[in-house]
Structure formats: structure tokens, C-alpha cells
């Protein structure tokens, strides 16, 4: 992690960065293990969340049709049926982001303070 910070704070633009970070095989030190385990729990959910986000289609068409035809009960029900499940998914995405933010912040602070 120190190499990354060294490159990011480099002021010599003539010098090319030369570093290698192996994120896939990185192992936490004993001092980092507690934070690593906290972050790891949150990140295990990340793959599923990303897959759901990429598959998210929204209900824009149903909403537009319902707005354009406020007296058509069938279109109102279709819009409602399309929106309700999406609200649950959006809530899940939001809750994940709320869990992710503090864990990443804690990890980054630990990395910065250990490099100083």
C-alpha cells in the first residue's frame, strides 16, 4: 500500500511510476486483520449487488404511460406493479452503499496512517 501512496504523492513528473500491487493475493497483516474482516463481509455482497445493478431496467415506460393516461386504471395498476419491486431493489442498493462507505473509509484511513 505504501507504493501506491508513494506514486499518488509523487511530484516528479519526469519519473515514471514503477510499482506492482497484487490485490488478488494480498493478505492482511495481524494489525489489519480486524478491519480486513469487516470490509470482507461487506464486499462479499458486492458481486450480487453489481449484477443486480447491471440488470436494473427501471419502469420508465410504465410510469410514462400511467402519467399520460391518468384515468386508465389498467395502466395505473401496471405502473404500480412495475414500481413496487424496484423500490425494494433500490432500498437494497442504498443499504449496501451505507454499509460500504464506512468500511472503505476505515480501511483507507488505516492504510494512510500506517504509511505515515
N, C-alpha and C positions, 0 to 999 in steps of 0.2 A: 504494500500500500504506500510505503514511503516513496517508491519510484514514481508512482502516479502523481503524488503531491509535488515531487521534485520537478516533473515535467510540466505540470499545470502552473507552477510558480516560476518557471524559467523566464528570465528576462533577456537572455542572449538569443536573439532571433537568428543569428548565423549558425548556431549549433542545432543540429537536428536531434530530436529526441530519440533515444535508443533504450528501450525497455521492453520487457515482456511480462505480462500479467496473466497467470494461469487461473482464471476464475473457475473453471470446471473441476480442477483438482485441488483447489485451495482448502486448507484445513485450519480451523481456528486454534489459536494458542489457548492455554488454560485460562489466561486473563480475558480472552474474548469469548470463551465458550458460552457463558450465560446469555450474552447479547446475541450471539450467533443462533442459539437455540430459539430465542424469542422471534428473531427475524425469520428463521427457517419455518416455523409454524405458520406464519402469515404467507410466506412465499409458496408454500405447498398448495395453497388455494389459487395462486396466481394463474396457473395454466388453464384451469377451468374457467376462471373469470375472463381471461383473454379470449378463449374460444367462444364464450357467450357474447362478448363484446363484438367480436368479428362477425358473428352470425346475427347480430341485432338488426332488425329491419325497420322497426318503428311501426306506427299506424297512421302515418300522414295521410294516405289516400282515404282511409275510412273516416278520419276526422274531417277532412275537407268536404267529403260527400255529405256528412251529417250536418256540417255548418251550412252548406249550400242548400240543404233541404230540411230545414228545422221542423217541418210538420210531418215528415216521413218517419213514422215510428220504427219501421224495419231498419232504416239506415241508422237511426239513433241507437238501436239495440246492437247493430253490428259494430258500430264505433265503440260502444261501451265494452262489448265482448272482446274487442281487439286491444283496448287500452288497459283494462284491468290487469291482465297477466304481465304487461310491460311495466306497470307501476311496481310490481313485486320485483321484477328483474332490476329495474333502476335502483330500487332500495337496496338490493343485494350489492350492486356495484358501488353505491355510495358507502355502505357499511364497510366494504372491503377497503375502499380508499381511506376511510377513517382509521382502520386498523393498520394499514400500510404506512401512512405518513409518520406517526410517532416512532415506529420501529426503524424505518430508514433513517430518520433524524438521529435517533440514538446511536445507530451503527456508524453513521458518518461522523458524529461528534467524537465517538470513541476512536475512530481512525485518525482524525485530525489531532486530537490531544495526545495520542500515543506517538505520533510522528514528530511532535514538537520537542 
